């Protein structure tokens, strides 16, 4: 392992130690600035923790919080109220019953918050979602603070109407998932689909389309400004189905959903799962009593490793999908909002619990056993594998990560298409936050964290083409003057000094220049992701590529430093799609 990577882990451990040592008995915490940058309509948001418990937020600023923890009611009223920053993020910490709690969240519109609860004793660490029109909790928040800053209590079971429907505003990020970047100008070159709103239910128009991420060598998954988290890969066999509402010619269609997968055979992947326990398949919330909500996932848990730091990520579809598709040309454009829950890894080469011994994925037979997590040694059916690293193993909905390992929940807005997606830096783009990036522009908000256009070394004596990031292709670049990273050839997430540091059979230690985005942090600089349309064949099958650019928010110190977060994300994902037609009369 590289000395630098070892030092990174030592810093992360030291930071965690200092955090625990700083825990006292008083309430409050977070940012003491009482000026909100993100205007939130006052009211009450209620919902569920991933483990099924209740949670309630009183907002305007963050005025009060109440949630279940192992059967105990944890609550705190903040005086003065805690702020919500310009990106919709907030973070509060307080002590209840002698232990410290941290509640972090992000507003994805006025009426919805995704977030995490972290408990010093790790007894009720969990993700959560709350809505302004969410379920009424069994007990209201009772403010305990006194003085002028005491918030006005909202009567139990009431909410403050806003006159607007719930929204899912993107958070661009990698949690990130992710405040919307301020300043970049997105360009979607997929032609706009014009449709005549005259659906004909009696026609043979498709009513849905199932989509499988095929991943593989053609896939591009890049995250962050360090370059270490570029060239990652998603899990194969992540199948999800969308509804189609087509015009009378069966050409132009509105995309919606997700909807239940039409299983090709017994055990074909069922992506409809309980948010608090993905081993439970469900049809509606009634099937998830005490286990969160019945939600859709895109693929089984995703293992990621970069810069000597690994994480396990689950990708839940948050709300409805929207978009358009033209079946004559194969072109499409969609908006998919994800809640990406980021967990600490089990180990570097095995980030997620895996399903060991299952011979055939998605065959409906639980032929393996979970290696770790809350269902360790219990039966599992494998759902998908990393297309890049064999050591990551086969992950499964039956083998979720430990709730206690949860780092954060990110809101990711995948606004993408089968065309070319481009972000361009303007004078209004966020300023990068780094001594080494003075005067540079970034695509994503800094969230009070370091942001840079890239981690490339600025060796002005020997610049290549005058650029810190020199192009290798229209999408990819390398740091012309370094850094140069020694790493294993097969398990490229491993740093090394010699071949013996690379344990995989046939692996060896090499050195290569760091990867980077091509914008170089200057106004007018841009980053693109390239999709591809494919016209469905006579069987309704096609092989398009989905392209999107998005922002990834902050997670924890170790992941932020390794991946370069907050920062830009890019995906070019090969898909296999199949149209679903109504049954013959």
C-alpha positions in Angstrom: 0.0 0.0 0.0 1.3 3.5 -0.8 2.5 5.6 2.1 0.2 8.4 1.0 -2.8 6.0 1.1 -1.8 4.7 4.5 -1.5 8.3 5.7 -5.0 9.0 4.4 -6.5 6.2 6.5 -4.6 7.4 9.6 -6.0 10.9 9.1 -9.5 9.5 8.8 -9.1 7.5 12.0 -7.6 10.5 13.8 -10.6 12.6 12.6 -13.1 10.1 14.0 -11.2 9.9 17.3 -11.3 13.6 17.7 -15.0 13.7 16.9 -15.8 11.1 19.6 -13.5 12.9 22.1 -15.4 16.2 21.4 -18.8 14.8 22.5 -20.1 16.6 25.5 -23.4 16.7 27.3 -24.9 19.9 25.9 -27.3 20.2 23.0 -26.9 22.2 19.8 -24.0 21.9 17.5 -23.6 22.3 13.8 -23.3 25.8 12.2 -24.2 28.6 14.7 -24.9 31.0 11.9 -28.7 31.6 12.2 -29.1 33.0 8.6 -30.6 30.5 6.2 -29.3 30.6 2.6 -31.9 28.1 1.4 -35.4 29.4 2.0 -37.6 26.7 3.6 -41.3 27.2 4.1 -42.1 26.7 7.8 -43.9 23.5 8.8 -43.5 19.9 9.8 -42.0 17.0 7.7 -42.7 13.5 8.8 -41.6 10.1 7.6 -39.7 6.9 8.3 -36.3 5.7 9.2 -34.9 2.9 7.0 -35.4 0.5 10.0 -39.1 1.5 10.1 -39.0 4.0 13.0 -40.7 7.3 12.9 -38.9 10.7 12.4 -40.2 14.2 12.4 -38.6 17.5 11.5 -39.9 21.0 12.4 -38.5 23.4 9.8 -38.2 26.9 8.5 -34.7 26.6 9.7 -34.0 23.3 11.5 -36.0 24.0 14.7 -36.6 20.6 16.1 -36.1 16.9 15.4 -37.7 13.7 16.9 -37.1 10.1 16.0 -37.2 6.5 17.3 -34.0 4.9 18.5 -34.3 1.3 19.8 -37.7 2.0 21.3 -36.6 5.3 22.9 -38.0 8.7 21.7 -35.0 11.0 20.9 -35.8 14.6 20.5 -34.1 18.0 20.5 -35.3 21.6 20.0 -32.6 24.0 18.6 -32.3 27.5 20.0 -31.3 29.4 17.9 -32.6 27.3 15.0 -29.9 25.7 12.8 -29.5 26.9 9.3 -30.0 25.2 5.9 -27.2 26.1 3.5 -27.5 27.4 0.0 -27.5 23.8 -1.5 -30.3 22.6 0.8 -28.0 20.7 3.2 -28.1 20.9 7.0 -26.3 19.1 9.8 -27.2 19.2 13.5 -25.7 17.3 16.5 -26.9 17.1 20.0 -26.8 14.9 23.1 -29.7 12.9 24.5 -29.5 10.3 27.2 -25.8 10.8 27.5 -24.9 10.0 23.9 -24.3 12.1 20.9 -26.5 12.1 17.8 -25.9 13.7 14.4 -28.7 14.3 11.9 -27.7 15.3 8.4 -30.1 15.9 5.5 -30.7 17.6 2.2 -33.9 19.3 0.9 -34.7 18.0 -2.6 -37.4 20.7 -2.8 -39.6 22.4 -0.3 -41.5 19.3 0.6 -39.0 16.4 0.9 -35.8 15.7 2.8 -33.4 12.7 2.5 -30.9 12.2 5.3 -29.1 10.1 7.9 -29.1 9.6 11.6 -25.8 8.7 13.2 -25.7 7.5 16.8 -22.5 7.6 18.8 -23.3 4.0 20.0 -24.3 2.8 16.5 -27.6 1.5 17.8 -29.9 3.3 15.5 -27.7 4.6 12.6 -30.1 4.8 9.7 -31.1 6.7 6.6 -34.5 8.5 6.4 -36.9 10.2 4.1 -39.5 12.8 5.3 -42.3 14.6 3.5 -44.4 17.6 4.3 -47.5 15.4 3.8 -45.9 12.4 5.4 -47.5 10.1 8.0 -48.5 11.6 11.3 -46.1 10.3 14.0 -47.5 8.8 17.2 -46.0 11.5 19.4 -45.5 15.2 18.5 -42.3 17.2 19.1 -42.6 19.2 22.3 -40.2 22.2 22.2 -38.0 22.4 25.3 -36.0 25.6 24.6 -37.1 28.9 26.1 -36.7 32.5 25.2 -37.3 34.5 22.0 -35.8 31.8 19.7 -38.2 29.1 20.9 -40.1 27.9 17.8 -43.8 28.0 17.6 -45.1 24.4 18.1 -47.1 22.9 15.2 -50.1 21.0 16.5 -49.8 17.2 16.2 -50.8 15.9 12.8 -50.9 19.2 11.0 -48.6 20.6 8.3 -48.1 24.0 6.8 -49.5 23.9 3.2 -47.2 25.4 0.6 -49.5 25.2 -2.4 -47.0 23.3 -4.4 -46.6 19.6 -5.2 -43.6 17.7 -3.8 -40.5 18.1 -6.0 -37.2 16.3 -6.3 -34.8 19.1 -7.2 -31.4 17.6 -8.1 -28.5 17.8 -5.6 -25.4 18.1 -7.6 -23.3 14.3 -5.6 -20.8 11.3 -4.2 -23.6 10.9 -1.0 -23.4 13.7 -4.3 -26.2 12.2 -3.8 -26.0 16.1 -4.5 -26.7 19.8 -4.9 -27.4 21.1 -8.4 -24.4 22.8 -9.8 -24.7 26.5 -10.0 -23.4 28.1 -13.2 -22.8 25.1 -15.5 -24.8 25.2 -18.7 -26.1 21.7 -19.6 -26.5 20.9 -23.2 -28.7 18.0 -24.3 -28.2 17.2 -27.9 -30.9 14.5 -28.1 -33.7 16.0 -30.3 -36.8 17.0 -28.4 -39.5 14.4 -28.9 -42.8 16.0 -30.1 -45.8 13.9 -29.2 -49.5 14.3 -29.9 -51.4 13.6 -26.6 -53.8 11.1 -28.2 -53.0 7.8 -26.6 -54.9 4.8 -28.0 -55.3 2.1 -25.4 -56.7 -0.3 -27.9 -53.6 -0.2 -30.1 -50.6 -2.5 -29.8 -48.4 0.4 -28.6 -45.8 -0.6 -26.0 -46.9 0.0 -22.4 -43.4 -0.3 -20.8 -39.8 -0.9 -21.4 -37.4 -3.0 -19.2 -33.8 -1.8 -19.0 -30.8 -3.7 -17.9 -27.4 -2.1 -17.3 -24.9 -4.3 -19.1 -21.8 -2.5 -17.9 -18.5 -3.9 -19.3 -15.6 -2.4 -21.2 -17.7 0.3 -22.8 -18.9 1.7 -19.5 -17.7 5.1 -18.2 -18.2 5.9 -14.5 -16.0 8.8 -13.2 -16.5 10.6 -9.9 -14.7 13.5 -8.2 -11.7 15.8 -8.8 -8.8 13.6 -7.5 -9.1 11.3 -10.6 -8.6 8.2 -8.3 -12.3 7.4 -8.6 -12.4 7.5 -12.4 -12.9 4.4 -14.5 -15.1 2.7 -12.0 -18.0 0.3 -13.0 -21.6 -0.4 -12.0 -23.0 -3.8 -11.1 -24.2 -5.9 -14.0 -27.8 -7.2 -14.3 -29.4 -4.2 -12.7 -32.8 -4.4 -14.3 -35.6 -1.8 -13.9 -38.8 -1.3 -15.8 -40.4 2.0 -16.8 -44.0 2.7 -18.1 -44.6 4.1 -21.6 -47.6 6.3 -22.6 -47.4 6.5 -26.4 -49.3 8.6 -29.0 -51.6 7.1 -31.5 -48.8 6.3 -33.9 -46.9 4.4 -31.2 -43.9 6.6 -32.0 -43.5 9.4 -29.3 -43.9 8.2 -25.7 -43.8 9.7 -22.3 -41.6 7.7 -19.9 -42.8 7.1 -16.3 -42.6 4.6 -13.5 -40.7 2.7 -12.2 -43.1 -0.3 -12.4 -42.7 -3.9 -11.3 -40.3 -5.9 -13.4 -42.0 -8.4 -15.7 -40.1 -11.5 -14.7 -38.8 -13.5 -17.6 -38.6 -16.6 -15.4 -38.8 -17.6 -11.8 -36.4 -15.5 -9.8 -35.6 -12.8 -12.4 -34.3 -9.9 -10.4 -37.0 -8.3 -8.3 -35.9 -4.7 -7.7 -39.0 -3.7 -5.6 -37.7 -4.0 -2.0 -38.3 -2.7 1.5 -36.0 0.3 2.2 -35.2 -0.9 5.7 -34.4 -4.4 4.6 -33.7 -5.1 1.0 -34.0 -8.9 1.5 -37.8 -8.4 1.6 -39.4 -8.2 -1.8 -42.7 -6.2 -1.7 -45.6 -4.9 -3.8 -46.5 -2.0 -1.6 -45.8 -0.4 1.8 -48.0 -2.9 3.6 -45.4 -5.5 2.9 -42.8 -3.5 4.7 -44.4 -2.9 8.1 -41.5 -1.9 10.4 -39.0 -2.1 7.5 -39.4 1.2 5.8 -41.2 1.8 2.5 -41.6 -0.4 -0.6 -39.2 1.3 -3.1 -37.4 0.4 -6.4 -33.6 0.0 -6.6 -31.4 0.2 -9.7 -29.1 -2.8 -9.2 -28.0 -4.6 -6.1 -25.4 -3.0 -3.7 -22.6 -1.4 -5.6 -19.0 -1.9 -4.4 -16.6 1.0 -5.1 -12.9 1.3 -4.3 -10.5 4.2 -5.0 -7.4 5.7 -3.4 -7.2 3.0 -0.7 -10.7 3.7 0.5 -13.7 1.5 -0.3 -17.5 2.0 0.1 -20.7 0.1 -0.6 -23.5 2.0 -2.2 -27.2 1.2 -2.6 -29.1 3.1 -5.2 -32.8 3.7 -4.5 -35.0 5.3 -7.1 -36.5 8.4 -5.4 -39.9 9.3 -6.6 -41.2 9.0 -10.2 -39.1 8.9 -13.3 -40.0 11.3 -16.1 -38.9 11.7 -19.7 -39.6 11.1 -23.4 -38.7 8.4 -25.9 -39.0 8.2 -29.7 -39.4 4.6 -30.8 -38.7 5.4 -34.5 -35.3 6.9 -33.8 -34.4 5.2 -30.5 -33.7 8.5 -28.9 -34.7 9.2 -25.3 -34.2 11.7 -22.4 -35.0 10.9 -18.8 -34.8 12.3 -15.3 -34.1 9.7 -12.6 -33.5 10.9 -9.0 -31.6 8.5 -6.8 -31.0 8.3 -3.1 -27.6 6.8 -2.9 -26.8 5.4 0.6 -23.0 5.2 1.2 -21.7 2.7 3.7 -18.2 2.0 5.1 -16.7 -1.0 3.4 -16.1 -4.4 5.0 -12.5 -4.4 3.6 -10.6 -2.8 0.7 -11.1 -5.7 -1.8 -14.6 -6.7 -0.6 -16.6 -3.4 -0.1 -20.1 -5.0 0.2 -21.4 -8.1 1.8 -21.5 -10.8 -1.0 -23.5 -13.9 -1.8 -21.1 -16.8 -1.6 -21.7 -20.1 -3.4 -24.8 -19.2 -5.5 -24.1 -20.8 -8.9 -26.6 -18.7 -11.0 -27.6 -15.1 -10.3 -31.3 -14.2 -10.4 -32.6 -17.8 -10.8 -34.9 -17.6 -7.8 -32.9 -20.1 -5.9 -31.1 -19.0 -2.7 -28.2 -21.2 -3.3 -25.6 -19.1 -1.5 -25.0 -17.6 1.9 -24.3 -13.9 2.9 -20.7 -13.3 3.8 -21.4 -10.4 6.2 -23.9 -7.8 7.2 -27.2 -8.2 9.2 -27.9 -11.5 7.3 -24.5 -13.1 7.7 -24.7 -16.8 7.0 -28.3 -16.6 5.8 -29.4 -17.8 2.4 -29.2 -15.6 -0.7 -29.7 -15.4 -4.4 -27.0 -13.5 -6.1 -28.1 -10.5 -8.1 -25.1 -9.0 -9.9 -21.3 -8.7 -10.1 -18.8 -5.9 -10.8 -17.8 -5.9 -14.4 -14.3 -4.9 -13.5 -13.1 -6.5 -10.2 -13.5 -10.2 -9.5 -12.6 -9.8 -5.9 -15.7 -7.6 -5.3 -17.8 -10.8 -5.6 -21.5 -11.2 -6.2 -23.8 -8.7 -4.4 -27.4 -9.4 -3.5 -30.5 -7.7 -2.2 -30.6 -10.6 0.3 -27.2 -9.4 1.7 -27.7 -5.7 2.7 -24.9 -3.7 4.4 -25.0 -3.1 8.2 -27.1 0.0 9.1 -24.3 0.9 11.5 -21.9 1.3 8.6 -24.0 4.0 7.0 -22.0 7.2 6.2 -24.6 9.3 4.5 -27.5 9.4 2.0 -26.8 11.3 -1.2 -29.4 12.7 -3.6 -28.2 12.1 -7.2 -30.0 13.6 -10.1 -29.4 11.6 -13.3 -30.7 13.9 -15.9 -29.5 12.1 -19.0 -30.2 10.9 -22.5 -29.1 8.9 -25.5 -27.4 12.0 -26.8 -24.5 14.2 -25.7 -24.7 15.7 -22.3 -22.4 18.7 -21.7 -21.6 21.0 -18.8 -19.7 24.2 -19.5 -18.1 26.5 -17.0 -19.3 30.1 -16.9 -18.4 33.2 -14.9 -21.4 32.2 -12.7 -20.0 28.8 -11.9 -18.9 28.1 -8.3 -15.4 29.2 -7.4 -13.2 26.2 -6.5 -12.1 26.1 -2.9 -8.5 25.2 -2.7 -5.2 27.1 -2.3 -3.9 25.2 -5.4 -7.0 26.2 -7.4 -7.1 30.0 -6.9 -9.1 31.6 -9.6 -10.4 28.4 -11.0 -14.1 27.5 -11.5 -15.8 24.2 -10.5 -19.0 22.6 -11.7 -20.4 21.6 -8.2 -21.0 23.6 -5.0 -18.3 23.3 -2.5 -20.4 22.5 0.6 -17.7 24.0 2.8 -15.3 21.4 1.5 -12.3 21.5 -0.8 -13.1 21.5 -4.5 -10.7 21.6 -7.4 -10.9 21.2 -11.2 -8.5 18.3 -10.9 -5.6 17.0 -8.7 -3.1 17.5 -11.5 0.3 19.0 -10.6 0.9 22.4 -12.0 4.4 22.1 -13.2 4.6 25.2 -15.3 8.1 24.4 -16.5 6.9 21.4 -18.5 3.2 21.7 -19.3 1.8 19.5 -22.0 0.0 21.6 -24.6 -0.3 24.2 -21.9 -2.9 22.1 -20.1 -2.9 20.5 -16.7 -5.3 17.9 -18.0 -4.3 16.7 -21.5 -6.8 14.9 -23.7 -6.6 11.2 -24.4 -10.1 11.1 -26.0 -13.1 13.5 -26.3 -14.1 12.4 -22.7 -11.0 11.4 -20.9 -7.8 13.1 -20.0 -4.6 12.5 -18.0 -2.5 14.8 -15.8 0.3 15.8 -18.1 2.8 16.6 -15.3 1.6 14.1 -12.7 0.8 12.8 -10.2 2.0 9.4 -11.3 0.3 6.6 -9.2 1.8 3.1 -8.7 -1.1 0.6 -8.7 -1.9 -3.0 -9.5 -2.8 -3.8 -13.0 -5.8 -6.1 -12.4 -6.9 -4.7 -9.0 -6.2 -1.1 -10.0 -7.8 0.2 -6.7 -4.7 -1.2 -4.9 -1.7 1.0 -4.5 1.6 -0.8 -4.6 5.4 -0.5 -4.5 6.3 -3.9 -5.9 4.6 -6.9 -7.6 4.2 -8.7 -4.3 1.8 -6.0 -3.1 -0.7 -7.2 -5.8 -2.2 -10.5 -4.5 -4.5 -11.4 -7.5 -3.3 -14.1 -9.7 -1.2 -12.7 -12.6 -1.3 -9.2 -11.2 1.7 -6.9 -11.1 2.6 -3.3 -10.1 2.7 -0.5 -12.6 2.6 3.3 -12.6 0.3 5.5 -14.6 -0.6 9.2 -14.8 -3.6 10.3 -12.9 -6.9 10.6 -14.8 -8.8 14.0 -15.0 -11.7 15.9 -16.5 -10.8 18.2 -19.5 -12.3 21.5 -18.3 -9.1 22.6 -16.5 -11.2 24.9 -14.3 -11.4 27.8 -16.8 -14.5 29.7 -18.0 -15.5 28.0 -21.3 -14.1 24.7 -20.3 -16.5 21.8 -20.6 -17.0 18.1 -19.8 -19.2 15.8 -21.9 -20.8 12.4 -21.6 -21.7 10.6 -24.8 -24.8 8.5 -25.2 -26.0 6.5 -28.1 -29.5 5.9 -29.5 -30.4 2.5 -30.9 -33.6 1.7 -32.9 -35.6 -1.2 -31.4 -35.6 -4.3 -33.7 -38.6 -6.4 -34.6 -38.7 -7.9 -31.2 -38.6 -4.5 -29.5 -35.0 -4.9 -28.3 -32.2 -2.4 -28.5 -28.8 -1.6 -27.1 -28.6 2.1 -26.4 -26.2 4.0 -24.1 -27.4 6.3 -21.4 -25.2 9.4 -20.7 -25.5 11.8 -17.7 -23.4 14.4 -15.8 -24.2 14.9 -12.1 -22.8 16.3 -8.9 -21.8 14.2 -5.9 -21.9 15.7 -2.4 -19.7 15.2 0.6 -19.6 12.0 2.6 -16.9 11.6 5.2 -13.3 12.8 5.4 -11.7 9.6 4.1 -14.0 9.2 1.1 -14.0 12.9 0.3 -10.2 13.0 0.2 -9.8 9.8 -1.8 -12.5 10.5 -4.4 -12.4 14.3 -4.5 -15.9 15.2 -3.2 -17.9 17.2 -3.5 -17.3 16.9 -7.2 -18.6 16.1 -10.7 -19.8 12.6 -11.7 -20.1 11.2 -15.2 -21.7 8.0 -16.5 -21.9 6.4 -19.9 -23.8 3.2 -19.3 -24.5 0.6 -22.1 -28.1 -0.7 -21.7 -30.1 -3.6 -23.1 -33.8 -2.6 -23.4 -36.9 -4.5 -24.4 -40.3 -3.1 -25.1 -43.3 -4.5 -23.2 -46.5 -4.8 -25.3 -50.0 -5.3 -23.9 -51.3 -8.9 -24.1 -53.2 -9.9 -27.2 -57.0 -9.6 -26.8 
